[in-house]
Amino acid sequence: MCFMAEIKMVKPTESELEILQVLWEKGQATVRDVHERLLTIKGVGYTTTLKLMQIMYEKGLVNRDDSSRTHIYMPACDKEHTQKALLGKFISNLFGGSSSQLVLQALGNHKVSEKELDDIQQLLDELKRK
């Protein structure tokens, strides 16, 4: 079970988020699985991956099944809950609580595809109806 208050209290580092991305994609994985995936992204040592995942377990970011010799790790919270908690903190800290300022910065500084614009317009239409 994931509690939003817990996520707000424990902010994952950039490296921890990379590990969480792998775990969200796979559902569960061994340190070796995560390490091999991270090697395709950046050069990182196995012991570094192991230590980070142990720290993440201590922080409550991941759960661990240690019933067998090889520990299996899984994310403690799903991706959507984590994104919402981190984004809320980000908007509050960097944009003074203004979601519109975040959106204006994001859309004004990055190329947006036609499909993304359609998705954004659909979301805006839904929000207006509520």
N, CA, C and O atoms as a GROMACS GRO file, in nm:
protein
  520
    1MET      N    1   0.084  -0.118   0.000
    1MET     CA    2   0.000   0.000   0.000
    1MET      C    3   0.089   0.125   0.000
    1MET      O    4   0.196   0.125   0.061
    2CYS      N    5   0.045   0.227  -0.067
    2CYS     CA    6   0.124   0.350  -0.080
    2CYS      C    7   0.046   0.466  -0.020
    2CYS      O    8  -0.071   0.486  -0.050
    3PHE      N    9   0.112   0.540   0.065
    3PHE     CA   10   0.050   0.658   0.124
    3PHE      C   11   0.118   0.782   0.070
    3PHE      O   12   0.241   0.793   0.076
    4MET      N   13   0.040   0.875   0.016
    4MET     CA   14   0.094   0.997  -0.043
    4MET      C   15   0.180   1.075   0.056
    4MET      O   16   0.282   1.132   0.018
    5ALA      N   17   0.142   1.078   0.183
    5ALA     CA   18   0.219   1.152   0.283
    5ALA      C   19   0.360   1.096   0.294
    5ALA      O   20   0.456   1.170   0.314
    6GLU      N   21   0.374   0.963   0.279
    6GLU     CA   22   0.506   0.902   0.287
    6GLU      C   23   0.593   0.947   0.171
    6GLU      O   24   0.712   0.976   0.191
    7ILE      N   25   0.537   0.953   0.051
    7ILE     CA   26   0.614   0.995  -0.067
    7ILE      C   27   0.660   1.139  -0.048
    7ILE      O   28   0.774   1.173  -0.083
    8LYS      N   29   0.573   1.225   0.006
    8LYS     CA   30   0.610   1.365   0.023
    8LYS      C   31   0.727   1.378   0.120
    8LYS      O   32   0.807   1.471   0.107
    9MET      N   33   0.736   1.289   0.214
    9MET     CA   34   0.843   1.297   0.313
    9MET      C   35   0.974   1.242   0.258
    9MET      O   36   1.081   1.289   0.299
   10VAL      N   37   0.970   1.146   0.169
   10VAL     CA   38   1.090   1.083   0.116
   10VAL      C   39   1.099   1.116  -0.033
   10VAL      O   40   1.027   1.058  -0.115
   11LYS      N   41   1.187   1.208  -0.067
   11LYS     CA   42   1.204   1.247  -0.206
   11LYS      C   43   1.317   1.165  -0.268
   11LYS      O   44   1.432   1.175  -0.224
   12PRO      N   45   1.286   1.083  -0.369
   12PRO     CA   46   1.391   1.004  -0.432
   12PRO      C   47   1.493   1.092  -0.503
   12PRO      O   48   1.458   1.196  -0.560
   13THR      N   49   1.619   1.049  -0.500
   13THR     CA   50   1.725   1.118  -0.575
   13THR      C   51   1.709   1.083  -0.723
   13THR      O   52   1.628   0.998  -0.759
   14GLU      N   53   1.786   1.149  -0.807
   14GLU     CA   54   1.782   1.120  -0.950
   14GLU      C   55   1.818   0.974  -0.978
   14GLU      O   56   1.752   0.909  -1.059
   15SER      N   57   1.921   0.923  -0.912
   15SER     CA   58   1.961   0.783  -0.930
   15SER      C   59   1.852   0.687  -0.880
   15SER      O   60   1.828   0.583  -0.942
   16GLU      N   61   1.789   0.723  -0.770
   16GLU     CA   62   1.681   0.639  -0.718
   16GLU      C   63   1.562   0.638  -0.814
   16GLU      O   64   1.497   0.535  -0.831
   17LEU      N   65   1.533   0.752  -0.875
   17LEU     CA   66   1.425   0.757  -0.974
   17LEU      C   67   1.455   0.670  -1.095
   17LEU      O   68   1.365   0.608  -1.151
   18GLU      N   69   1.581   0.665  -1.136
   18GLU     CA   70   1.619   0.578  -1.248
   18GLU      C   71   1.592   0.431  -1.212
   18GLU      O   72   1.545   0.355  -1.296
   19ILE      N   73   1.623   0.393  -1.090
   19ILE     CA   74   1.598   0.256  -1.045
   19ILE      C   75   1.447   0.232  -1.037
   19ILE      O   76   1.399   0.126  -1.078
   20LEU      N   77   1.373   0.328  -0.985
   20LEU     CA   78   1.228   0.314  -0.978
   20LEU      C   79   1.167   0.298  -1.117
   20LEU      O   80   1.072   0.221  -1.135
   21GLN      N   81   1.221   0.372  -1.215
   21GLN     CA   82   1.170   0.358  -1.353
   21GLN      C   83   1.183   0.213  -1.401
   21GLN      O   84   1.091   0.160  -1.463
   22VAL      N   85   1.296   0.151  -1.372
   22VAL     CA   86   1.318   0.012  -1.411
   22VAL      C   87   1.218  -0.078  -1.340
   22VAL      O   88   1.158  -0.166  -1.402
   23LEU      N   89   1.200  -0.056  -1.210
   23LEU     CA   90   1.108  -0.140  -1.133
   23LEU      C   91   0.963  -0.119  -1.176
   23LEU      O   92   0.885  -0.215  -1.180
   24TRP      N   93   0.925   0.003  -1.208
   24TRP     CA   94   0.788   0.028  -1.256
   24TRP      C   95   0.766  -0.044  -1.389
   24TRP      O   96   0.658  -0.098  -1.414
   25GLU      N   97   0.867  -0.043  -1.473
   25GLU     CA   98   0.858  -0.108  -1.604
   25GLU      C   99   0.848  -0.260  -1.589
   25GLU      O  100   0.767  -0.323  -1.656
   26LYS      N  101   0.929  -0.318  -1.501
   26LYS     CA  102   0.936  -0.463  -1.486
   26LYS      C  103   0.838  -0.518  -1.383
   26LYS      O  104   0.800  -0.635  -1.390
   27GLY      N  105   0.796  -0.436  -1.288
   27GLY     CA  106   0.710  -0.482  -1.180
   27GLY      C  107   0.791  -0.527  -1.059
   27GLY      O  108   0.765  -0.485  -0.947
   28GLN      N  109   0.888  -0.612  -1.084
   28GLN     CA  110   0.981  -0.656  -0.980
   28GLN      C  111   1.109  -0.701  -1.049
   28GLN      O  112   1.108  -0.740  -1.166
   29ALA      N  113   1.220  -0.696  -0.975
   29ALA     CA  114   1.347  -0.731  -1.036
   29ALA      C  115   1.453  -0.754  -0.929
   29ALA      O  116   1.442  -0.706  -0.816
   30THR      N  117   1.555  -0.828  -0.968
   30THR     CA  118   1.672  -0.846  -0.882
   30THR      C  119   1.765  -0.727  -0.903
   30THR      O  120   1.747  -0.648  -0.996
   31VAL      N  121   1.864  -0.715  -0.817
   31VAL     CA  122   1.965  -0.610  -0.834
   31VAL      C  123   2.033  -0.628  -0.968
   31VAL      O  124   2.058  -0.530  -1.038
   32ARG      N  125   2.065  -0.752  -1.005
   32ARG     CA  126   2.131  -0.780  -1.133
   32ARG      C  127   2.046  -0.731  -1.249
   32ARG      O  128   2.098  -0.669  -1.342
   33ASP      N  129   1.915  -0.758  -1.246
   33ASP     CA  130   1.824  -0.712  -1.352
   33ASP      C  131   1.828  -0.560  -1.366
   33ASP      O  132   1.840  -0.506  -1.476
   34VAL      N  133   1.818  -0.492  -1.252
   34VAL     CA  134   1.820  -0.345  -1.253
   34VAL      C  135   1.954  -0.294  -1.303
   34VAL      O  136   1.960  -0.202  -1.385
   35HIS      N  137   2.061  -0.354  -1.254
   35HIS     CA  138   2.196  -0.313  -1.293
   35HIS      C  139   2.215  -0.327  -1.445
   35HIS      O  140   2.267  -0.236  -1.510
   36GLU      N  141   2.174  -0.440  -1.501
   36GLU     CA  142   2.189  -0.461  -1.646
   36GLU      C  143   2.111  -0.358  -1.726
   36GLU      O  144   2.157  -0.312  -1.831
   37ARG      N  145   1.994  -0.322  -1.677
   37ARG     CA  146   1.913  -0.220  -1.746
   37ARG      C  147   1.980  -0.083  -1.736
   37ARG      O  148   1.983  -0.008  -1.834
   38LEU      N  149   2.033  -0.050  -1.619
   38LEU     CA  150   2.099   0.079  -1.601
   38LEU      C  151   2.225   0.092  -1.686
   38LEU      O  152   2.261   0.202  -1.728
   39LEU      N  153   2.291  -0.021  -1.712
   39LEU     CA  154   2.411  -0.018  -1.797
   39LEU      C  155   2.380   0.030  -1.938
   39LEU      O  156   2.467   0.086  -2.005
   40THR      N  157   2.256   0.009  -1.983
   40THR     CA  158   2.218   0.057  -2.117
   40THR      C  159   2.198   0.208  -2.119
   40THR      O  160   2.199   0.270  -2.225
   41ILE      N  161   2.180   0.266  -2.001
   41ILE     CA  162   2.155   0.410  -1.989
   41ILE      C  163   2.282   0.485  -1.952
   41ILE      O  164   2.314   0.589  -2.010
   42LYS      N  165   2.355   0.430  -1.854
   42LYS     CA  166   2.477   0.496  -1.806
   42LYS      C  167   2.567   0.392  -1.741
   42LYS      O  168   2.522   0.286  -1.700
   43GLY      N  169   2.694   0.424  -1.734
   43GLY     CA  170   2.789   0.334  -1.671
   43GLY      C  171   2.777   0.341  -1.520
   43GLY      O  172   2.802   0.446  -1.460
   44VAL      N  173   2.740   0.231  -1.459
   44VAL     CA  174   2.725   0.227  -1.315
   44VAL      C  175   2.773   0.091  -1.266
   44VAL      O  176   2.746  -0.011  -1.330
   45GLY      N  177   2.843   0.088  -1.156
   45GLY     CA  178   2.893  -0.038  -1.102
   45GLY      C  179   2.784  -0.117  -1.032
   45GLY      O  180   2.688  -0.060  -0.979
   46TYR      N  181   2.800  -0.249  -1.031
   46TYR     CA  182   2.702  -0.336  -0.966
   46TYR      C  183   2.689  -0.302  -0.817
   46TYR      O  184   2.577  -0.295  -0.766
   47THR      N  185   2.800  -0.280  -0.750
   47THR     CA  186   2.794  -0.252  -0.606
   47THR      C  187   2.724  -0.119  -0.578
   47THR      O  188   2.660  -0.103  -0.474
   48THR      N  189   2.736  -0.025  -0.671
   48THR     CA  190   2.664   0.102  -0.657
   48THR      C  191   2.514   0.079  -0.665
   48THR      O  192   2.438   0.132  -0.584
   49THR      N  193   2.472   0.000  -0.764
   49THR     CA  194   2.329  -0.032  -0.778
   49THR      C  195   2.279  -0.105  -0.654
   49THR      O  196   2.172  -0.073  -0.602
   50LEU      N  197   2.355  -0.202  -0.607
   50LEU     CA  198   2.318  -0.277  -0.487
   50LEU      C  199   2.302  -0.184  -0.367
   50LEU      O  200   2.201  -0.191  -0.297
   51LYS      N  201   2.399  -0.098  -0.344
   51LYS     CA  202   2.395  -0.008  -0.229
   51LYS      C  203   2.275   0.087  -0.239
   51LYS      O  204   2.206   0.110  -0.140
   52LEU      N  205   2.252   0.143  -0.359
   52LEU     CA  206   2.138   0.233  -0.378
   52LEU      C  207   2.006   0.163  -0.347
   52LEU      O  208   1.918   0.220  -0.283
   53MET      N  209   1.993   0.038  -0.393
   53MET     CA  210   1.868  -0.034  -0.371
   53MET      C  211   1.851  -0.069  -0.223
   53MET      O  212   1.739  -0.072  -0.173
   54GLN      N  213   1.961  -0.095  -0.154
   54GLN     CA  214   1.953  -0.119  -0.009
   54GLN      C  215   1.909   0.008   0.064
   54GLN      O  216   1.827   0.002   0.156
   55ILE      N  217   1.963   0.120   0.023
   55ILE     CA  218   1.925   0.248   0.082
   55ILE      C  219   1.777   0.278   0.053
   55ILE      O  220   1.704   0.324   0.141
   56MET      N  221   1.735   0.250  -0.070
   56MET     CA  222   1.595   0.272  -0.107
   56MET      C  223   1.502   0.186  -0.023
   56MET      O  224   1.392   0.228   0.013
   57TYR      N  225   1.546   0.065   0.008
   57TYR     CA  226   1.467  -0.024   0.094
   57TYR      C  227   1.456   0.036   0.235
   57TYR      O  228   1.348   0.036   0.294
   58GLU      N  229   1.566   0.086   0.286
   58GLU     CA  230   1.566   0.148   0.419
   58GLU      C  231   1.479   0.273   0.423
   58GLU      O  232   1.417   0.302   0.525
   59LYS      N  233   1.475   0.348   0.313
   59LYS     CA  234   1.394   0.469   0.305
   59LYS      C  235   1.246   0.439   0.280
   59LYS      O  236   1.162   0.527   0.292
   60GLY      N  237   1.216   0.314   0.244
   60GLY     CA  238   1.077   0.277   0.217
   60GLY      C  239   1.033   0.303   0.074
   60GLY      O  240   0.914   0.300   0.044
   61LEU      N  241   1.128   0.329  -0.016
   61LEU     CA  242   1.095   0.352  -0.157
   61LEU      C  243   1.068   0.222  -0.232
   61LEU      O  244   0.994   0.220  -0.330
   62VAL      N  245   1.128   0.114  -0.185
   62VAL     CA  246   1.106  -0.017  -0.247
   62VAL      C  247   1.078  -0.119  -0.137
   62VAL      O  248   1.116  -0.102  -0.021
   63ASN      N  249   1.010  -0.225  -0.177
   63ASN     CA  250   0.990  -0.340  -0.090
   63ASN      C  251   1.083  -0.450  -0.138
   63ASN      O  252   1.129  -0.447  -0.252
   64ARG      N  253   1.109  -0.548  -0.051
   64ARG     CA  254   1.203  -0.653  -0.087
   64ARG      C  255   1.151  -0.788  -0.038
   64ARG      O  256   1.109  -0.803   0.077
   65ASP      N  257   1.156  -0.885  -0.128
   65ASP     CA  258   1.124  -1.023  -0.091
   65ASP      C  259   1.258  -1.093  -0.072
   65ASP      O  260   1.330  -1.118  -0.168
   66ASP      N  261   1.290  -1.124   0.052
   66ASP     CA  262   1.419  -1.188   0.079
   66ASP      C  263   1.400  -1.332   0.125
   66ASP      O  264   1.480  -1.386   0.202
   67SER      N  265   1.292  -1.394   0.076
   67SER     CA  266   1.264  -1.533   0.114
   67SER      C  267   1.357  -1.632   0.043
   67SER      O  268   1.370  -1.746   0.088
   68SER      N  269   1.420  -1.591  -0.064
   68SER     CA  270   1.516  -1.677  -0.133
   68SER      C  271   1.654  -1.611  -0.129
   68SER      O  272   1.669  -1.499  -0.080
   69ARG      N  273   1.753  -1.680  -0.179
   69ARG     CA  274   1.890  -1.629  -0.177
   69ARG      C  275   1.902  -1.498  -0.255
   69ARG      O  276   1.971  -1.405  -0.213
   70THR      N  277   1.834  -1.491  -0.367
   70THR     CA  278   1.834  -1.370  -0.449
   70THR      C  279   1.716  -1.282  -0.410
   70THR      O  280   1.601  -1.324  -0.423
   71HIS      N  281   1.744  -1.162  -0.362
   71HIS     CA  282   1.638  -1.071  -0.321
   71HIS      C  283   1.568  -1.014  -0.443
   71HIS      O  284   1.630  -0.979  -0.543
   72ILE      N  285   1.436  -1.006  -0.433
   72ILE     CA  286   1.354  -0.948  -0.539
   72ILE      C  287   1.300  -0.815  -0.486
   72ILE      O  288   1.241  -0.809  -0.378
   73TYR      N  289   1.321  -0.710  -0.564
   73TYR     CA  290   1.276  -0.576  -0.525
   73TYR      C  291   1.156  -0.535  -0.609
   73TYR      O  292   1.145  -0.571  -0.726
   74MET      N  293   1.067  -0.460  -0.547
   74MET     CA  294   0.953  -0.403  -0.617
   74MET      C  295   0.926  -0.263  -0.563
   74MET      O  296   0.957  -0.235  -0.447
   75PRO      N  297   0.870  -0.175  -0.645
   75PRO     CA  298   0.846  -0.038  -0.596
   75PRO      C  299   0.743  -0.038  -0.484
   75PRO      O  300   0.646  -0.115  -0.487
   76ALA      N  301   0.763   0.047  -0.385
   76ALA     CA  302   0.669   0.057  -0.273
   76ALA      C  303   0.544   0.136  -0.313
   76ALA      O  304   0.437   0.116  -0.256
   77CYS      N  305   0.558   0.225  -0.410
   77CYS     CA  306   0.446   0.305  -0.459
   77CYS      C  307   0.443   0.299  -0.611
   77CYS      O  308   0.546   0.284  -0.676
   78ASP      N  309   0.324   0.312  -0.666
   78ASP     CA  310   0.316   0.309  -0.812
   78ASP      C  311   0.364   0.442  -0.871
   78ASP      O  312   0.377   0.543  -0.802
   79LYS      N  313   0.388   0.438  -0.998
   79LYS     CA  314   0.446   0.552  -1.070
   79LYS      C  315   0.357   0.676  -1.060
   79LYS      O  316   0.406   0.787  -1.038
   80GLU      N  317   0.226   0.657  -1.076
   80GLU     CA  318   0.133   0.770  -1.076
   80GLU      C  319   0.132   0.843  -0.942
   80GLU      O  320   0.136   0.966  -0.938
   81HIS      N  321   0.128   0.768  -0.832
   81HIS     CA  322   0.130   0.831  -0.700
   81HIS      C  323   0.260   0.909  -0.679
   81HIS      O  324   0.259   1.020  -0.626
   82THR      N  325   0.370   0.849  -0.720
   82THR     CA  326   0.500   0.915  -0.704
   82THR      C  327   0.507   1.042  -0.788
   82THR      O  328   0.553   1.146  -0.740
   83GLN      N  329   0.460   1.034  -0.913
   83GLN     CA  330   0.460   1.151  -1.000
   83GLN      C  331   0.376   1.263  -0.940
   83GLN      O  332   0.419   1.379  -0.938
   84LYS      N  333   0.258   1.230  -0.892
   84LYS     CA  334   0.170   1.332  -0.835
   84LYS      C  335   0.234   1.399  -0.714
   84LYS      O  336   0.230   1.522  -0.701
   85ALA      N  337   0.291   1.319  -0.626
   85ALA     CA  338   0.353   1.376  -0.505
   85ALA      C  339   0.472   1.464  -0.540
   85ALA      O  340   0.484   1.575  -0.487
   86LEU      N  341   0.560   1.416  -0.628
   86LEU     CA  342   0.678   1.494  -0.664
   86LEU      C  343   0.642   1.618  -0.743
   86LEU      O  344   0.702   1.724  -0.725
   87LEU      N  345   0.543   1.606  -0.831
   87LEU     CA  346   0.501   1.721  -0.911
   87LEU      C  347   0.438   1.828  -0.823
   87LEU      O  348   0.462   1.947  -0.842
   88GLY      N  349   0.357   1.785  -0.727
   88GLY     CA  350   0.296   1.881  -0.634
   88GLY      C  351   0.402   1.959  -0.558
   88GLY      O  352   0.391   2.081  -0.542
   89LYS      N  353   0.503   1.888  -0.512
   89LYS     CA  354   0.614   1.953  -0.440
   89LYS      C  355   0.690   2.049  -0.533
   89LYS      O  356   0.725   2.160  -0.494
   90PHE      N  357   0.713   2.004  -0.656
   90PHE     CA  358   0.784   2.083  -0.756
   90PHE      C  359   0.708   2.212  -0.788
   90PHE      O  360   0.767   2.320  -0.792
   91ILE      N  361   0.578   2.200  -0.811
   91ILE     CA  362   0.495   2.317  -0.842
   91ILE      C  363   0.495   2.414  -0.725
   91ILE      O  364   0.507   2.535  -0.743
   92SER      N  365   0.482   2.360  -0.606
   92SER     CA  366   0.480   2.444  -0.487
   92SER      C  367   0.612   2.517  -0.467
   92SER      O  368   0.614   2.638  -0.442
   93ASN      N  369   0.723   2.445  -0.479
   93ASN     CA  370   0.854   2.503  -0.452
   93ASN      C  371   0.907   2.593  -0.563
   93ASN      O  372   0.966   2.698  -0.535
   94LEU      N  373   0.887   2.554  -0.687
   94LEU     CA  374   0.948   2.628  -0.797
   94LEU      C  375   0.855   2.727  -0.866
   94LEU      O  376   0.901   2.828  -0.919
   95PHE      N  377   0.724   2.699  -0.864
   95PHE     CA  378   0.630   2.784  -0.936
   95PHE      C  379   0.530   2.853  -0.843
   95PHE      O  380   0.426   2.900  -0.887
   96GLY      N  381   0.563   2.859  -0.714
   96GLY     CA  382   0.478   2.929  -0.618
   96GLY      C  383   0.337   2.874  -0.612
   96GLY      O  384   0.243   2.946  -0.579
   97GLY      N  385   0.322   2.746  -0.643
   97GLY     CA  386   0.191   2.682  -0.638
   97GLY      C  387   0.108   2.699  -0.764
   97GLY      O  388  -0.006   2.654  -0.768
   98SER      N  389   0.164   2.762  -0.865
   98SER     CA  390   0.089   2.790  -0.989
   98SER      C  391   0.110   2.681  -1.094
   98SER      O  392   0.217   2.673  -1.155
   99SER      N  393   0.010   2.599  -1.114
   99SER     CA  394   0.015   2.495  -1.217
   99SER      C  395   0.024   2.558  -1.356
   99SER      O  396   0.092   2.505  -1.445
  100SER      N  397  -0.045   2.670  -1.374
  100SER     CA  398  -0.044   2.733  -1.506
  100SER      C  399   0.096   2.780  -1.544
  100SER      O  400   0.134   2.772  -1.661
  101GLN      N  401   0.173   2.830  -1.447
  101GLN     CA  402   0.311   2.872  -1.477
  101GLN      C  403   0.396   2.754  -1.522
  101GLN      O  404   0.477   2.766  -1.613
  102LEU      N  405   0.376   2.640  -1.458
  102LEU     CA  406   0.447   2.518  -1.498
  102LEU      C  407   0.412   2.481  -1.642
  102LEU      O  408   0.500   2.455  -1.723
  103VAL      N  409   0.284   2.480  -1.672
  103VAL     CA  410   0.238   2.442  -1.806
  103VAL      C  411   0.289   2.541  -1.910
  103VAL      O  412   0.336   2.500  -2.017
  104LEU      N  413   0.281   2.669  -1.880
  104LEU     CA  414   0.330   2.770  -1.975
  104LEU      C  415   0.479   2.754  -2.002
  104LEU      O  416   0.523   2.765  -2.116
  105GLN      N  417   0.556   2.727  -1.898
  105GLN     CA  418   0.700   2.705  -1.915
  105GLN      C  419   0.725   2.579  -1.999
  105GLN      O  420   0.806   2.580  -2.091
  106ALA      N  421   0.655   2.473  -1.967
  106ALA     CA  422   0.675   2.346  -2.037
  106ALA      C  423   0.638   2.357  -2.184
  106ALA      O  424   0.712   2.310  -2.270
  107LEU      N  425   0.526   2.419  -2.213
  107LEU     CA  426   0.481   2.430  -2.352
  107LEU      C  427   0.558   2.535  -2.429
  107LEU      O  428   0.575   2.523  -2.550
  108GLY      N  429   0.605   2.638  -2.361
  108GLY     CA  430   0.678   2.745  -2.428
  108GLY      C  431   0.822   2.712  -2.458
  108GLY      O  432   0.882   2.776  -2.545
  109ASN      N  433   0.879   2.616  -2.389
  109ASN     CA  434   1.021   2.587  -2.404
  109ASN      C  435   1.053   2.452  -2.467
  109ASN      O  436   1.170   2.416  -2.480
  110HIS      N  437   0.952   2.378  -2.505
  110HIS     CA  438   0.975   2.247  -2.564
  110HIS      C  439   0.883   2.227  -2.684
  110HIS      O  440   0.772   2.279  -2.688
  111LYS      N  441   0.932   2.153  -2.781
  111LYS     CA  442   0.850   2.123  -2.899
  111LYS      C  443   0.742   2.024  -2.858
  111LYS      O  444   0.769   1.922  -2.795
  112VAL      N  445   0.618   2.056  -2.894
  112VAL     CA  446   0.503   1.975  -2.858
  112VAL      C  447   0.442   1.920  -2.986
  112VAL      O  448   0.417   1.995  -3.080
  113SER      N  449   0.416   1.791  -2.988
  113SER     CA  450   0.358   1.728  -3.108
  113SER      C  451   0.210   1.762  -3.118
  113SER      O  452   0.148   1.806  -3.022
  114GLU      N  453   0.155   1.740  -3.235
  114GLU     CA  454   0.013   1.762  -3.260
  114GLU      C  455  -0.072   1.673  -3.169
  114GLU      O  456  -0.174   1.717  -3.116
  115LYS      N  457  -0.030   1.549  -3.152
  115LYS     CA  458  -0.103   1.456  -3.066
  115LYS      C  459  -0.100   1.504  -2.921
  115LYS      O  460  -0.202   1.499  -2.852
  116GLU      N  461   0.016   1.550  -2.874
  116GLU     CA  462   0.024   1.602  -2.738
  116GLU      C  463  -0.068   1.722  -2.719
  116GLU      O  464  -0.134   1.734  -2.615
  117LEU      N  465  -0.072   1.810  -2.818
  117LEU     CA  466  -0.162   1.925  -2.810
  117LEU      C  467  -0.307   1.881  -2.805
  117LEU      O  468  -0.387   1.937  -2.730
  118ASP      N  469  -0.343   1.780  -2.884
  118ASP     CA  470  -0.479   1.725  -2.882
  118ASP      C  471  -0.511   1.666  -2.745
  118ASP      O  472  -0.621   1.686  -2.693
  119ASP      N  473  -0.416   1.594  -2.686
  119ASP     CA  474  -0.436   1.534  -2.553
  119ASP      C  475  -0.453   1.644  -2.448
  119ASP      O  476  -0.538   1.633  -2.359
  120ILE      N  477  -0.374   1.749  -2.459
  120ILE     CA  478  -0.383   1.860  -2.365
  120ILE      C  479  -0.518   1.930  -2.379
  120ILE      O  480  -0.582   1.964  -2.279
  121GLN      N  481  -0.560   1.950  -2.503
  121GLN     CA  482  -0.690   2.015  -2.527
  121GLN      C  483  -0.804   1.931  -2.472
  121GLN      O  484  -0.899   1.985  -2.415
  122GLN      N  485  -0.794   1.800  -2.488
  122GLN     CA  486  -0.898   1.710  -2.435
  122GLN      C  487  -0.903   1.719  -2.282
  122GLN      O  488  -1.011   1.723  -2.224
  123LEU      N  489  -0.787   1.723  -2.220
  123LEU     CA  490  -0.782   1.737  -2.074
  123LEU      C  491  -0.842   1.870  -2.029
  123LEU      O  492  -0.918   1.876  -1.932
  124LEU      N  493  -0.807   1.978  -2.100
  124LEU     CA  494  -0.862   2.109  -2.067
  124LEU      C  495  -1.014   2.110  -2.081
  124LEU      O  496  -1.083   2.167  -1.996
  125ASP      N  497  -1.064   2.049  -2.187
  125ASP     CA  498  -1.209   2.040  -2.206
  125ASP      C  499  -1.276   1.965  -2.093
  125ASP      O  500  -1.382   2.006  -2.045
  126GLU      N  501  -1.215   1.855  -2.050
  126GLU     CA  502  -1.270   1.777  -1.938
  126GLU      C  503  -1.269   1.858  -1.809
  126GLU      O  504  -1.366   1.855  -1.733
  127LEU      N  505  -1.161   1.931  -1.785
  127LEU     CA  506  -1.151   2.013  -1.664
  127LEU      C  507  -1.256   2.124  -1.663
  127LEU      O  508  -1.311   2.156  -1.558
  128LYS      N  509  -1.283   2.182  -1.779
  128LYS     CA  510  -1.384   2.288  -1.789
  128LYS      C  511  -1.525   2.235  -1.760
  128LYS      O  512  -1.608   2.304  -1.702
  129ARG      N  513  -1.549   2.111  -1.801
  129ARG     CA  514  -1.680   2.050  -1.778
  129ARG      C  515  -1.706   2.021  -1.631
  129ARG      O  516  -1.821   2.019  -1.587
  130LYS      N  517  -1.601   1.999  -1.555
  130LYS     CA  518  -1.616   1.967  -1.411
  130LYS      C  519  -1.643   2.089  -1.336
  130LYS      O  520  -1.658   2.084  -1.214
   0.00000   0.00000   0.00000
